Amino acid sequence: MGERSDIPAAFAERIAEQLKSLPHLQKSGAPSAAGFSVTEADLELLLELENDSETIRQARFSAPETAPEAAILEVLCSYAIGAPVRELTDHGLIFALQRLRDPDVRAPVKGILTPRNAGACFAGPLKLMAALRREADVRFGRHSDTNFFDRPYSEAWKKLDKAGKRDLVLPHIESFRKAHKIAGDAFELAEIDQYDRLFLVFSDEVPVWDKPAMLMELERWLRQKTGERIELFTEVVKDANRIRRL
């Protein structure tokens, strides 16, 4: 594939950075992990499973080391470990797209950005996921139910009390404010509940229509910075003025 000039600007910087570190790349001549593989052109994905289950224990890929597809498959392999094959085919490329996209750069298309319209560099990985889905149907049978997989929090997170969890996420919340030039009083972390859900309170200065997008961007930011499956919600706060509540 060589160097490519068709990488959308929204992915160029992060793809270039990811190409500097490809720990899941299957080196030429190295023995393949026990399991199975799927191929598409010069791309290959190798998966090792936990015993006879669908859970992925290890993932490797083969691709030209300077190609943008190598960066995409590296992120895909990182996401794969600990997840069932079905989760990888359902959401792996969406995760890779979010991880490799620079939110400060205009998206390559109008509307909802997906792996199908994100650029030519996603075409090969998409075909690879289609091949994996066909292989999984043969090996495990076609699923007819809904995919409810939810990646658990890490053991390190689980050992923290609420104060420790706040101490972990607050610096990343502050870095999000600074990176996006958001006022310090625009929102605050109000609570981390017993289910580890994070609740934010927005000030009246933040327009209602801006809150959902800001919430999603912050959630994506926190997941990337912490490596945890952070979930954000808005806390509904009643007006403190009794007369206005009447």
N, C-alpha and C positions, 0 to 999 in steps of 0.2 A: 504493500500500500504506500509506503514511503511517507514523506511529509505531505500534508494536505492543506489546501487553501479554502476548502468548503466548510470549515467548522464555523457554526454561527458564533457571532461575537459574544453572545450571552454565556457560552460554554468555553470559549478559547482559553481564558486565563486559568480556570480551575482544571481543565483537562491537561494543560501543559504542566501544571503543578503536580497533578496526580501521576503523570507519566514518569516523574522522578522517583516514585516509590511504587513498585509493583510486586509486593511480597507473595501474591498468589499466582504469579506467572509460572507456568510449567516450563522449566528450562529444558532445552533440547538435550535429549539423551538421558534425562532423569527418569527413573521408573515411575509409571503412573500409579496413582493411589488405587486401592481395590475399590471397585464400584462400577460405574458406567459412565459413558461420555456421549455427547452429541456434537455434531460438527455442522458447520455452514461455511462453505468456501474455505478461507484460511483461518477461520475461527473455530475453537474447540472449547467446550466446557466439560470438566471432569468432576464428578460428584462421588463422594464416599458417604455412605449412609450409616446411621446408628443401628447396628444389628440388622434386623429385617424390617425396620420401620421406614417411614417416609422422611424422617428427620435427617437433615444434612449435617454430618459431622465435620467434613472438610470439603473444600472446593478449590479447584485449580482451573486455570484457563490457559489457552495457547493462542497467541496473536502476535503480529509484528509489533515489536516493542515501541516503535515511534508512532504507531497509528492511534488515532483517538479512540478506536474501538477497544484498545488495551486498557485505557483509563476507565471506560464504561464497564468492562468486564471485571476489572479490579474492584470497583465499588460493588458490583453485583455479587462477587464472591464473598466480600466482607459481609454483605447483607444475608447471604445464603446460610451461613453457619448458625446452626441452632433452629433454623426454620424448616418446615416441611417443603417438599418439592413444589407442592401446589402454591404455597405462598410466594415462592420465588417466581413462578410463572405469572402469578396474578399481579404482584406488586413490586417485584425486584427492579424492573426498569424505571418505574415511577420514582422509586427511591433514588436510583442512580441519577435520573434527570434532576431531581430536586437538589441532590448533593453537589452536582457538577454545574448547576446554573448559578450565575451571578445575578442576584435580584436587583442590583443597581444598573444593569444593562438591559436595554429594551429586548423583549422576547422576539424571536425570529418570526412569529406569526401573531395575528390578532386573535383574541378570544382565548380559549383554554389550550394551554400548551400540554401536549402529550408526547410520548416517545414516537408516535406515528407521524407527527408533524414537526418534530424538533430538529430535523436535519438529517443529511445523508449518513452521518456517523452512527445514527441509531438504527439504520436499516438492517445491517448485519446482525447485531444483537437481538433485534426483533425476530428475525428468522430463526436465530438460535433458540429463543424462547418458545417459538412455535414448534420447533423440532423437539424440545424438551417436553412440551405439553403432550405431543403425540407419543413420545416414549413413556411418559408417566401413565398415560391412559392404558398402554399395553401392560406395563408392569404392575400398576396398582388398581386399574379399573377407572372408568370415568366417574368423576364425582358429580352427584346430582344435588347435593346440599350446599348451603352457604359456607363460605370460608370464614370461620370465626377466629382464626389464629391471631393471637395478640402477644407480641414479644414481651416476655417478663422483664422487670427491672433487674439490674445486676445485683449480685450478692453484696457488693460494696454499698450500693444505694439502700438496700434493705436493712443494713446494719445501722444506718444513720437514724437518729431521732428527728423530730420535726425541725428543731433548731439547726441541726446539721444539714438537713436538706435545704433549708432556707439559705444557709451560708454557702452552699454549693451553687445554687442557681442565681442568687442576687448579683454577683459580679457579672454574670453573663447577661442578665437583664439590663444592667447598667451599660455594658458594652453595646448592646442592641440600641439603647437610647442614643448613645453617642454616634454610632455608625449611621443611624437614620435621622439624626438631628431632631429627636423627639424631646419635648420639654420634660423636665424631671418630675413635674406634678401631673403629667398626662394620665398616668396609671400607676398603681402600686399592687404589689403582691399582698393579698388580703389573708389568704389561708392556704394551707396544704392539708387536705382532709385525710380521713383514715384509709381511703383508697388511693392515696398519693396523687389526687387530682389537684392542680394548681388553679386557684381562683384569683382573678384580677378585678380590681375596681377602677373604672375609668372616671376621669373628671368630666364635669359638664362641658369643658372646653373642647373635648374630642367629639366631632360630629358623629351621629349615630351610624351613618353609612360608612365611616372610616374604621369602625371598631372591628368588624369581622375580618377584614383584610389584615389589620394590624395584629389581631390575635393569631391568625394563621402564620403570618411571617415570623412572629416571636416564637411560636411553637416550633416551627421549622428550625429557627436559629438555636433554640435551647436543645433540641434533639441532636443537632449537629455538634454543638459545643460540648455537651455532656455525654453523648453516646447512649442516653436513656430515652425511653419512649414517653417523654413528657406529654401530658395532656393538659391543655389550658381551657378554662371556662371563665365566663364573666360572672361576677358576684352582683346580684341585684341589690342595690342599697336604697332604702326608702329615704325620701327627702327629710332632712333634719328639721325643716320648718313645719310645725304642726298646722299652721293656717293654710299653707299651700297643699297639704295632704288632704284637706277637707273636701 
